Amino acid sequence: MVFKVAPTILLAGFNLRIMVVYRRSCERRRRMTLSRTVSNDEDPRTFAEERRLVLLLGSTSILFLVCVSPMVILNVTLRESNLSHYPYQVIVPG
């Protein structure tokens, strides 16, 4: 369980941490940039790339968890006694 569940949880936690820190740094950069300008009107196109990067990292993390979670659950619960149960059987054609 340590070698199967822990890496998945750690990776999800680290990705979440990266997203939080990146958003904070974007907000800090945005405040510093806006404080230098005369008018505080923010151009929505200016920080669109930052929003796209956060969305990309978040969607990649979620997709990873969705794809890896069934494997982790199966590996943790897989035992010789469970192989005869239908959910654990693989149906091979003819």
Gaussian input, Z-matrix of N, CA and C with variables (Angstrom, degrees):
# hf/3-21g

backbone

0 1
 N
 C     1     B1
 C     2     B2     1     A1
 N     3     B3     2     A2     1     D1
 C     4     B4     3     A3     2     D2
 C     5     B5     4     A4     3     D3
 N     6     B6     5     A5     4     D4
 C     7     B7     6     A6     5     D5
 C     8     B8     7     A7     6     D6
 N     9     B9     8     A8     7     D7
 C    10    B10     9     A9     8     D8
 C    11    B11    10    A10     9     D9
 N    12    B12    11    A11    10    D10
 C    13    B13    12    A12    11    D11
 C    14    B14    13    A13    12    D12
 N    15    B15    14    A14    13    D13
 C    16    B16    15    A15    14    D14
 C    17    B17    16    A16    15    D15
 N    18    B18    17    A17    16    D16
 C    19    B19    18    A18    17    D17
 C    20    B20    19    A19    18    D18
 N    21    B21    20    A20    19    D19
 C    22    B22    21    A21    20    D20
 C    23    B23    22    A22    21    D21
 N    24    B24    23    A23    22    D22
 C    25    B25    24    A24    23    D23
 C    26    B26    25    A25    24    D24
 N    27    B27    26    A26    25    D25
 C    28    B28    27    A27    26    D26
 C    29    B29    28    A28    27    D27
 N    30    B30    29    A29    28    D28
 C    31    B31    30    A30    29    D29
 C    32    B32    31    A31    30    D30
 N    33    B33    32    A32    31    D31
 C    34    B34    33    A33    32    D32
 C    35    B35    34    A34    33    D33
 N    36    B36    35    A35    34    D34
 C    37    B37    36    A36    35    D35
 C    38    B38    37    A37    36    D36
 N    39    B39    38    A38    37    D37
 C    40    B40    39    A39    38    D38
 C    41    B41    40    A40    39    D39
 N    42    B42    41    A41    40    D40
 C    43    B43    42    A42    41    D41
 C    44    B44    43    A43    42    D42
 N    45    B45    44    A44    43    D43
 C    46    B46    45    A45    44    D44
 C    47    B47    46    A46    45    D45
 N    48    B48    47    A47    46    D46
 C    49    B49    48    A48    47    D47
 C    50    B50    49    A49    48    D48
 N    51    B51    50    A50    49    D49
 C    52    B52    51    A51    50    D50
 C    53    B53    52    A52    51    D51
 N    54    B54    53    A53    52    D52
 C    55    B55    54    A54    53    D53
 C    56    B56    55    A55    54    D54
 N    57    B57    56    A56    55    D55
 C    58    B58    57    A57    56    D56
 C    59    B59    58    A58    57    D57
 N    60    B60    59    A59    58    D58
 C    61    B61    60    A60    59    D59
 C    62    B62    61    A61    60    D60
 N    63    B63    62    A62    61    D61
 C    64    B64    63    A63    62    D62
 C    65    B65    64    A64    63    D63
 N    66    B66    65    A65    64    D64
 C    67    B67    66    A66    65    D65
 C    68    B68    67    A67    66    D66
 N    69    B69    68    A68    67    D67
 C    70    B70    69    A69    68    D68
 C    71    B71    70    A70    69    D69
 N    72    B72    71    A71    70    D70
 C    73    B73    72    A72    71    D71
 C    74    B74    73    A73    72    D72
 N    75    B75    74    A74    73    D73
 C    76    B76    75    A75    74    D74
 C    77    B77    76    A76    75    D75
 N    78    B78    77    A77    76    D76
 C    79    B79    78    A78    77    D77
 C    80    B80    79    A79    78    D78
 N    81    B81    80    A80    79    D79
 C    82    B82    81    A81    80    D80
 C    83    B83    82    A82    81    D81
 N    84    B84    83    A83    82    D82
 C    85    B85    84    A84    83    D83
 C    86    B86    85    A85    84    D84
 N    87    B87    86    A86    85    D85
 C    88    B88    87    A87    86    D86
 C    89    B89    88    A88    87    D87
 N    90    B90    89    A89    88    D88
 C    91    B91    90    A90    89    D89
 C    92    B92    91    A91    90    D90
 N    93    B93    92    A92    91    D91
 C    94    B94    93    A93    92    D92
 C    95    B95    94    A94    93    D93
 N    96    B96    95    A95    94    D94
 C    97    B97    96    A96    95    D95
 C    98    B98    97    A97    96    D96
 N    99    B99    98    A98    97    D97
 C   100   B100    99    A99    98    D98
 C   101   B101   100   A100    99    D99
 N   102   B102   101   A101   100   D100
 C   103   B103   102   A102   101   D101
 C   104   B104   103   A103   102   D102
 N   105   B105   104   A104   103   D103
 C   106   B106   105   A105   104   D104
 C   107   B107   106   A106   105   D105
 N   108   B108   107   A107   106   D106
 C   109   B109   108   A108   107   D107
 C   110   B110   109   A109   108   D108
 N   111   B111   110   A110   109   D109
 C   112   B112   111   A111   110   D110
 C   113   B113   112   A112   111   D111
 N   114   B114   113   A113   112   D112
 C   115   B115   114   A114   113   D113
 C   116   B116   115   A115   114   D114
 N   117   B117   116   A116   115   D115
 C   118   B118   117   A117   116   D116
 C   119   B119   118   A118   117   D117
 N   120   B120   119   A119   118   D118
 C   121   B121   120   A120   119   D119
 C   122   B122   121   A121   120   D120
 N   123   B123   122   A122   121   D121
 C   124   B124   123   A123   122   D122
 C   125   B125   124   A124   123   D123
 N   126   B126   125   A125   124   D124
 C   127   B127   126   A126   125   D125
 C   128   B128   127   A127   126   D126
 N   129   B129   128   A128   127   D127
 C   130   B130   129   A129   128   D128
 C   131   B131   130   A130   129   D129
 N   132   B132   131   A131   130   D130
 C   133   B133   132   A132   131   D131
 C   134   B134   133   A133   132   D132
 N   135   B135   134   A134   133   D133
 C   136   B136   135   A135   134   D134
 C   137   B137   136   A136   135   D135
 N   138   B138   137   A137   136   D136
 C   139   B139   138   A138   137   D137
 C   140   B140   139   A139   138   D138
 N   141   B141   140   A140   139   D139
 C   142   B142   141   A141   140   D140
 C   143   B143   142   A142   141   D141
 N   144   B144   143   A143   142   D142
 C   145   B145   144   A144   143   D143
 C   146   B146   145   A145   144   D144
 N   147   B147   146   A146   145   D145
 C   148   B148   147   A147   146   D146
 C   149   B149   148   A148   147   D147
 N   150   B150   149   A149   148   D148
 C   151   B151   150   A150   149   D149
 C   152   B152   151   A151   150   D150
 N   153   B153   152   A152   151   D151
 C   154   B154   153   A153   152   D152
 C   155   B155   154   A154   153   D153
 N   156   B156   155   A155   154   D154
 C   157   B157   156   A156   155   D155
 C   158   B158   157   A157   156   D156
 N   159   B159   158   A158   157   D157
 C   160   B160   159   A159   158   D158
 C   161   B161   160   A160   159   D159
 N   162   B162   161   A161   160   D160
 C   163   B163   162   A162   161   D161
 C   164   B164   163   A163   162   D162
 N   165   B165   164   A164   163   D163
 C   166   B166   165   A165   164   D164
 C   167   B167   166   A166   165   D165
 N   168   B168   167   A167   166   D166
 C   169   B169   168   A168   167   D167
 C   170   B170   169   A169   168   D168
 N   171   B171   170   A170   169   D169
 C   172   B172   171   A171   170   D170
 C   173   B173   172   A172   171   D171
 N   174   B174   173   A173   172   D172
 C   175   B175   174   A174   173   D173
 C   176   B176   175   A175   174   D174
 N   177   B177   176   A176   175   D175
 C   178   B178   177   A177   176   D176
 C   179   B179   178   A178   177   D177
 N   180   B180   179   A179   178   D178
 C   181   B181   180   A180   179   D179
 C   182   B182   181   A181   180   D180
 N   183   B183   182   A182   181   D181
 C   184   B184   183   A183   182   D182
 C   185   B185   184   A184   183   D183
 N   186   B186   185   A185   184   D184
 C   187   B187   186   A186   185   D185
 C   188   B188   187   A187   186   D186
 N   189   B189   188   A188   187   D187
 C   190   B190   189   A189   188   D188
 C   191   B191   190   A190   189   D189
 N   192   B192   191   A191   190   D190
 C   193   B193   192   A192   191   D191
 C   194   B194   193   A193   192   D192
 N   195   B195   194   A194   193   D193
 C   196   B196   195   A195   194   D194
 C   197   B197   196   A196   195   D195
 N   198   B198   197   A197   196   D196
 C   199   B199   198   A198   197   D197
 C   200   B200   199   A199   198   D198
 N   201   B201   200   A200   199   D199
 C   202   B202   201   A201   200   D200
 C   203   B203   202   A202   201   D201
 N   204   B204   203   A203   202   D202
 C   205   B205   204   A204   203   D203
 C   206   B206   205   A205   204   D204
 N   207   B207   206   A206   205   D205
 C   208   B208   207   A207   206   D206
 C   209   B209   208   A208   207   D207
 N   210   B210   209   A209   208   D208
 C   211   B211   210   A210   209   D209
 C   212   B212   211   A211   210   D210
 N   213   B213   212   A212   211   D211
 C   214   B214   213   A213   212   D212
 C   215   B215   214   A214   213   D213
 N   216   B216   215   A215   214   D214
 C   217   B217   216   A216   215   D215
 C   218   B218   217   A217   216   D216
 N   219   B219   218   A218   217   D217
 C   220   B220   219   A219   218   D218
 C   221   B221   220   A220   219   D219
 N   222   B222   221   A221   220   D220
 C   223   B223   222   A222   221   D221
 C   224   B224   223   A223   222   D222
 N   225   B225   224   A224   223   D223
 C   226   B226   225   A225   224   D224
 C   227   B227   226   A226   225   D225
 N   228   B228   227   A227   226   D226
 C   229   B229   228   A228   227   D227
 C   230   B230   229   A229   228   D228
 N   231   B231   230   A230   229   D229
 C   232   B232   231   A231   230   D230
 C   233   B233   232   A232   231   D231
 N   234   B234   233   A233   232   D232
 C   235   B235   234   A234   233   D233
 C   236   B236   235   A235   234   D234
 N   237   B237   236   A236   235   D235
 C   238   B238   237   A237   236   D236
 C   239   B239   238   A238   237   D237
 N   240   B240   239   A239   238   D238
 C   241   B241   240   A240   239   D239
 C   242   B242   241   A241   240   D240
 N   243   B243   242   A242   241   D241
 C   244   B244   243   A243   242   D242
 C   245   B245   244   A244   243   D243
 N   246   B246   245   A245   244   D244
 C   247   B247   246   A246   245   D245
 C   248   B248   247   A247   246   D246
 N   249   B249   248   A248   247   D247
 C   250   B250   249   A249   248   D248
 C   251   B251   250   A250   249   D249
 N   252   B252   251   A251   250   D250
 C   253   B253   252   A252   251   D251
 C   254   B254   253   A253   252   D252
 N   255   B255   254   A254   253   D253
 C   256   B256   255   A255   254   D254
 C   257   B257   256   A256   255   D255
 N   258   B258   257   A257   256   D256
 C   259   B259   258   A258   257   D257
 C   260   B260   259   A259   258   D258
 N   261   B261   260   A260   259   D259
 C   262   B262   261   A261   260   D260
 C   263   B263   262   A262   261   D261
 N   264   B264   263   A263   262   D262
 C   265   B265   264   A264   263   D263
 C   266   B266   265   A265   264   D264
 N   267   B267   266   A266   265   D265
 C   268   B268   267   A267   266   D266
 C   269   B269   268   A268   267   D267
 N   270   B270   269   A269   268   D268
 C   271   B271   270   A270   269   D269
 C   272   B272   271   A271   270   D270
 N   273   B273   272   A272   271   D271
 C   274   B274   273   A273   272   D272
 C   275   B275   274   A274   273   D273
 N   276   B276   275   A275   274   D274
 C   277   B277   276   A276   275   D275
 C   278   B278   277   A277   276   D276
 N   279   B279   278   A278   277   D277
 C   280   B280   279   A279   278   D278
 C   281   B281   280   A280   279   D279

   B1=1.4515
   B2=1.5353
   B3=1.3261
   B4=1.4621
   B5=1.5253
   B6=1.3253
   B7=1.4535
   B8=1.5248
   B9=1.3283
   B10=1.4637
   B11=1.5206
   B12=1.3101
   B13=1.4622
   B14=1.5217
   B15=1.3221
   B16=1.4657
   B17=1.5265
   B18=1.3470
   B19=1.4703
   B20=1.5294
   B21=1.3227
   B22=1.4690
   B23=1.5230
   B24=1.3139
   B25=1.4695
   B26=1.5230
   B27=1.3308
   B28=1.4610
   B29=1.5209
   B30=1.3132
   B31=1.4616
   B32=1.5228
   B33=1.3229
   B34=1.4683
   B35=1.5250
   B36=1.3162
   B37=1.4675
   B38=1.5149
   B39=1.3282
   B40=1.4619
   B41=1.5296
   B42=1.3204
   B43=1.4648
   B44=1.5234
   B45=1.3296
   B46=1.4688
   B47=1.5241
   B48=1.3158
   B49=1.4670
   B50=1.5342
   B51=1.3307
   B52=1.4698
   B53=1.5180
   B54=1.3313
   B55=1.4669
   B56=1.5156
   B57=1.3280
   B58=1.4709
   B59=1.5236
   B60=1.3238
   B61=1.4645
   B62=1.5260
   B63=1.3201
   B64=1.4559
   B65=1.5267
   B66=1.3261
   B67=1.4744
   B68=1.5163
   B69=1.3296
   B70=1.4710
   B71=1.5216
   B72=1.3306
   B73=1.4659
   B74=1.5269
   B75=1.3308
   B76=1.4673
   B77=1.5247
   B78=1.3192
   B79=1.4757
   B80=1.5241
   B81=1.3202
   B82=1.4627
   B83=1.5251
   B84=1.3281
   B85=1.4644
   B86=1.5219
   B87=1.3341
   B88=1.4624
   B89=1.5317
   B90=1.3393
   B91=1.4701
   B92=1.5229
   B93=1.3373
   B94=1.4646
   B95=1.5192
   B96=1.3165
   B97=1.4610
   B98=1.5219
   B99=1.3348
   B100=1.4593
   B101=1.5190
   B102=1.3312
   B103=1.4614
   B104=1.5240
   B105=1.3294
   B106=1.4591
   B107=1.5166
   B108=1.3174
   B109=1.4596
   B110=1.5217
   B111=1.3091
   B112=1.4635
   B113=1.5221
   B114=1.3132
   B115=1.4573
   B116=1.5260
   B117=1.3041
   B118=1.4631
   B119=1.5180
   B120=1.3248
   B121=1.4565
   B122=1.5213
   B123=1.3171
   B124=1.4605
   B125=1.5238
   B126=1.3082
   B127=1.4586
   B128=1.5244
   B129=1.3364
   B130=1.4682
   B131=1.5220
   B132=1.3144
   B133=1.4656
   B134=1.5173
   B135=1.3335
   B136=1.4587
   B137=1.5159
   B138=1.3283
   B139=1.4553
   B140=1.5294
   B141=1.3170
   B142=1.4658
   B143=1.5266
   B144=1.3147
   B145=1.4633
   B146=1.5278
   B147=1.3260
   B148=1.4604
   B149=1.5235
   B150=1.3213
   B151=1.4686
   B152=1.5289
   B153=1.3218
   B154=1.4617
   B155=1.5212
   B156=1.3310
   B157=1.4582
   B158=1.5269
   B159=1.3315
   B160=1.4670
   B161=1.5207
   B162=1.3085
   B163=1.4673
   B164=1.5232
   B165=1.3182
   B166=1.4639
   B167=1.5224
   B168=1.3120
   B169=1.4604
   B170=1.5272
   B171=1.3261
   B172=1.4652
   B173=1.5099
   B174=1.3271
   B175=1.4631
   B176=1.5169
   B177=1.3324
   B178=1.4609
   B179=1.5191
   B180=1.3177
   B181=1.4642
   B182=1.5185
   B183=1.3123
   B184=1.4668
   B185=1.5306
   B186=1.3219
   B187=1.4594
   B188=1.5270
   B189=1.3236
   B190=1.4619
   B191=1.5177
   B192=1.3190
   B193=1.4645
   B194=1.5235
   B195=1.3108
   B196=1.4656
   B197=1.5232
   B198=1.3149
   B199=1.4625
   B200=1.5295
   B201=1.3251
   B202=1.4545
   B203=1.5285
   B204=1.3227
   B205=1.4645
   B206=1.5238
   B207=1.3374
   B208=1.4756
   B209=1.5239
   B210=1.3227
   B211=1.4580
   B212=1.5274
   B213=1.3280
   B214=1.4584
   B215=1.5241
   B216=1.3251
   B217=1.4630
   B218=1.5247
   B219=1.3129
   B220=1.4606
   B221=1.5255
   B222=1.3258
   B223=1.4616
   B224=1.5222
   B225=1.3253
   B226=1.4605
   B227=1.5238
   B228=1.3155
   B229=1.4619
   B230=1.5211
   B231=1.3166
   B232=1.4644
   B233=1.5248
   B234=1.3042
   B235=1.4520
   B236=1.5230
   B237=1.2970
   B238=1.4629
   B239=1.5252
   B240=1.3276
   B241=1.4672
   B242=1.5296
   B243=1.3213
   B244=1.4653
   B245=1.5309
   B246=1.3205
   B247=1.4609
   B248=1.5247
   B249=1.3223
   B250=1.4581
   B251=1.5230
   B252=1.3125
   B253=1.4590
   B254=1.5279
   B255=1.3160
   B256=1.4693
   B257=1.5316
   B258=1.3420
   B259=1.4763
   B260=1.5221
   B261=1.3177
   B262=1.4463
   B263=1.5200
   B264=1.2868
   B265=1.4615
   B266=1.5194
   B267=1.2931
   B268=1.4551
   B269=1.5252
   B270=1.3327
   B271=1.4547
   B272=1.5237
   B273=1.3018
   B274=1.4651
   B275=1.5281
   B276=1.3510
   B277=1.4616
   B278=1.5288
   B279=1.3462
   B280=1.4230
   B281=1.4343
   A1=110.58
   A2=116.18
   A3=120.09
   A4=111.00
   A5=117.04
   A6=120.41
   A7=113.21
   A8=117.86
   A9=120.53
   A10=112.62
   A11=117.52
   A12=121.17
   A13=111.49
   A14=117.20
   A15=120.85
   A16=113.28
   A17=120.09
   A18=117.98
   A19=113.34
   A20=116.70
   A21=119.66
   A22=110.23
   A23=117.35
   A24=120.95
   A25=110.43
   A26=117.08
   A27=119.90
   A28=111.90
   A29=117.07
   A30=120.48
   A31=111.65
   A32=116.46
   A33=119.99
   A34=110.61
   A35=116.96
   A36=120.61
   A37=112.70
   A38=116.33
   A39=119.42
   A40=111.62
   A41=117.67
   A42=119.86
   A43=110.96
   A44=116.70
   A45=120.27
   A46=110.33
   A47=116.76
   A48=120.93
   A49=111.03
   A50=117.08
   A51=120.99
   A52=110.29
   A53=116.90
   A54=119.86
   A55=111.75
   A56=117.37
   A57=120.85
   A58=110.49
   A59=117.67
   A60=121.02
   A61=110.58
   A62=117.37
   A63=120.32
   A64=111.04
   A65=116.93
   A66=119.28
   A67=111.75
   A68=116.28
   A69=119.37
   A70=111.03
   A71=116.54
   A72=118.61
   A73=110.86
   A74=118.05
   A75=120.75
   A76=110.65
   A77=116.50
   A78=119.81
   A79=110.56
   A80=116.77
   A81=120.34
   A82=110.24
   A83=117.61
   A84=121.32
   A85=110.46
   A86=116.21
   A87=120.63
   A88=110.67
   A89=116.59
   A90=119.68
   A91=110.94
   A92=116.72
   A93=119.30
   A94=111.09
   A95=117.26
   A96=121.14
   A97=110.54
   A98=116.52
   A99=119.88
   A100=112.12
   A101=118.10
   A102=119.68
   A103=111.33
   A104=117.98
   A105=121.31
   A106=113.03
   A107=117.35
   A108=120.07
   A109=109.81
   A110=115.05
   A111=120.48
   A112=110.29
   A113=117.13
   A114=120.29
   A115=108.61
   A116=116.55
   A117=120.80
   A118=112.06
   A119=117.24
   A120=120.76
   A121=108.49
   A122=115.55
   A123=120.22
   A124=109.35
   A125=115.40
   A126=120.90
   A127=107.59
   A128=118.42
   A129=119.76
   A130=113.61
   A131=116.91
   A132=118.92
   A133=112.24
   A134=117.01
   A135=120.71
   A136=111.92
   A137=117.17
   A138=120.52
   A139=112.39
   A140=116.94
   A141=120.66
   A142=111.17
   A143=117.31
   A144=119.87
   A145=110.81
   A146=116.91
   A147=120.06
   A148=111.13
   A149=116.64
   A150=120.08
   A151=111.10
   A152=116.07
   A153=119.64
   A154=111.69
   A155=117.04
   A156=119.84
   A157=111.97
   A158=116.76
   A159=120.09
   A160=109.88
   A161=117.08
   A162=120.64
   A163=110.93
   A164=117.49
   A165=121.47
   A166=111.02
   A167=116.97
   A168=120.07
   A169=110.85
   A170=116.92
   A171=120.10
   A172=112.66
   A173=117.16
   A174=119.32
   A175=111.58
   A176=118.01
   A177=120.90
   A178=110.78
   A179=117.12
   A180=120.90
   A181=111.17
   A182=117.18
   A183=120.66
   A184=110.45
   A185=116.71
   A186=120.12
   A187=111.23
   A188=117.00
   A189=120.76
   A190=110.80
   A191=117.35
   A192=120.41
   A193=111.63
   A194=117.41
   A195=120.75
   A196=110.49
   A197=117.44
   A198=120.45
   A199=113.07
   A200=118.12
   A201=121.23
   A202=112.60
   A203=117.92
   A204=120.45
   A205=113.61
   A206=120.73
   A207=118.30
   A208=113.05
   A209=117.28
   A210=119.85
   A211=111.60
   A212=116.15
   A213=119.95
   A214=110.24
   A215=117.43
   A216=120.82
   A217=110.44
   A218=116.98
   A219=120.63
   A220=111.38
   A221=117.52
   A222=120.56
   A223=112.56
   A224=117.02
   A225=119.78
   A226=110.76
   A227=117.74
   A228=120.49
   A229=113.34
   A230=118.74
   A231=121.38
   A232=110.75
   A233=115.69
   A234=123.43
   A235=107.97
   A236=116.16
   A237=120.92
   A238=111.11
   A239=117.17
   A240=120.09
   A241=112.09
   A242=117.76
   A243=121.02
   A244=113.08
   A245=117.72
   A246=120.53
   A247=112.79
   A248=117.88
   A249=120.36
   A250=112.46
   A251=118.04
   A252=121.12
   A253=110.20
   A254=115.71
   A255=121.57
   A256=114.03
   A257=120.58
   A258=118.56
   A259=114.10
   A260=117.81
   A261=120.66
   A262=113.83
   A263=117.70
   A264=120.96
   A265=110.74
   A266=114.93
   A267=121.22
   A268=107.29
   A269=116.58
   A270=120.95
   A271=108.31
   A272=115.99
   A273=121.95
   A274=107.42
   A275=117.50
   A276=119.00
   A277=111.84
   A278=113.19
   A279=129.01
   A280=119.29
   D1=-35.15
   D2=-179.02
   D3=-64.91
   D4=-36.77
   D5=-176.73
   D6=-87.36
   D7=-6.59
   D8=-178.50
   D9=-113.24
   D10=-44.03
   D11=-176.55
   D12=-87.36
   D13=-42.47
   D14=-176.56
   D15=-59.52
   D16=-45.35
   D17=178.64
   D18=-62.23
   D19=-35.87
   D20=178.95
   D21=-66.47
   D22=-44.32
   D23=179.19
   D24=-65.87
   D25=-42.16
   D26=178.45
   D27=-62.68
   D28=-43.86
   D29=179.46
   D30=-63.02
   D31=-42.60
   D32=177.34
   D33=-63.54
   D34=-41.98
   D35=178.68
   D36=-64.79
   D37=-42.76
   D38=179.06
   D39=-66.78
   D40=-38.82
   D41=177.04
   D42=-63.96
   D43=-40.81
   D44=176.94
   D45=-63.09
   D46=-41.86
   D47=178.75
   D48=-62.92
   D49=-42.49
   D50=177.81
   D51=-60.29
   D52=-43.70
   D53=179.90
   D54=-62.87
   D55=-42.86
   D56=-179.23
   D57=-65.02
   D58=-46.52
   D59=-179.40
   D60=-65.05
   D61=-40.02
   D62=179.83
   D63=-64.99
   D64=-41.54
   D65=177.83
   D66=-63.70
   D67=-40.20
   D68=177.53
   D69=-62.65
   D70=-44.20
   D71=-179.60
   D72=-66.09
   D73=-34.73
   D74=176.48
   D75=-65.64
   D76=-42.68
   D77=178.23
   D78=-63.87
   D79=-42.11
   D80=179.23
   D81=-63.77
   D82=-43.27
   D83=178.36
   D84=-63.88
   D85=-39.70
   D86=179.89
   D87=-63.79
   D88=-43.01
   D89=178.86
   D90=-64.87
   D91=-41.03
   D92=179.80
   D93=-66.65
   D94=-39.08
   D95=179.42
   D96=-67.19
   D97=-43.17
   D98=-179.01
   D99=-70.11
   D100=-28.71
   D101=179.31
   D102=-71.24
   D103=-23.16
   D104=178.29
   D105=-81.48
   D106=-22.81
   D107=-178.66
   D108=-84.40
   D109=156.42
   D110=-179.46
   D111=-71.83
   D112=-48.60
   D113=177.83
   D114=-98.81
   D115=144.17
   D116=-178.24
   D117=-91.25
   D118=29.56
   D119=176.85
   D120=-82.34
   D121=120.94
   D122=-179.10
   D123=-90.35
   D124=129.37
   D125=175.78
   D126=-80.26
   D127=120.10
   D128=-176.99
   D129=-62.93
   D130=-24.58
   D131=179.97
   D132=-77.02
   D133=-21.01
   D134=-175.59
   D135=-62.36
   D136=-43.23
   D137=-175.06
   D138=-109.37
   D139=20.52
   D140=179.70
   D141=-66.16
   D142=-35.58
   D143=-179.57
   D144=-65.46
   D145=-38.18
   D146=178.21
   D147=-63.82
   D148=-41.89
   D149=178.40
   D150=-65.22
   D151=-38.11
   D152=178.25
   D153=-65.83
   D154=-38.32
   D155=178.49
   D156=-65.81
   D157=-40.73
   D158=176.92
   D159=-64.45
   D160=-42.61
   D161=178.05
   D162=-63.39
   D163=-40.20
   D164=179.22
   D165=-64.49
   D166=-45.82
   D167=179.82
   D168=-65.40
   D169=-42.35
   D170=179.16
   D171=-64.90
   D172=-44.40
   D173=-179.77
   D174=-68.71
   D175=-34.68
   D176=176.28
   D177=-65.20
   D178=-41.12
   D179=178.71
   D180=-64.85
   D181=-43.95
   D182=-179.97
   D183=-65.76
   D184=-42.90
   D185=178.11
   D186=-62.00
   D187=-40.50
   D188=176.61
   D189=-60.23
   D190=-47.07
   D191=-179.40
   D192=-64.31
   D193=-39.57
   D194=179.04
   D195=-65.18
   D196=-39.17
   D197=-177.76
   D198=-78.47
   D199=-33.96
   D200=-174.20
   D201=-90.17
   D202=-27.36
   D203=-176.42
   D204=-57.09
   D205=-44.98
   D206=177.84
   D207=-59.93
   D208=-37.99
   D209=178.50
   D210=-65.76
   D211=-41.52
   D212=179.39
   D213=-64.93
   D214=-44.34
   D215=178.75
   D216=-62.19
   D217=-43.97
   D218=179.49
   D219=-63.82
   D220=-44.29
   D221=-179.66
   D222=-65.82
   D223=-33.70
   D224=179.66
   D225=-74.37
   D226=-37.66
   D227=-175.52
   D228=-93.90
   D229=-5.34
   D230=-175.91
   D231=-74.02
   D232=122.20
   D233=175.69
   D234=-138.97
   D235=161.41
   D236=-179.99
   D237=-59.71
   D238=-35.58
   D239=-179.19
   D240=-70.81
   D241=-25.26
   D242=-178.97
   D243=-82.17
   D244=-13.58
   D245=-175.39
   D246=-64.62
   D247=-24.53
   D248=-179.80
   D249=-81.88
   D250=-12.90
   D251=178.54
   D252=-78.47
   D253=146.33
   D254=-174.94
   D255=-57.73
   D256=-43.93
   D257=-177.75
   D258=-60.66
   D259=-22.32
   D260=-178.58
   D261=-95.75
   D262=-5.00
   D263=-178.13
   D264=-87.07
   D265=143.36
   D266=176.05
   D267=-102.79
   D268=127.08
   D269=-178.79
   D270=-87.22
   D271=116.12
   D272=-179.51
   D273=-104.27
   D274=126.51
   D275=-179.80
   D276=-63.17
   D277=142.05
   D278=173.82
   D279=18.83

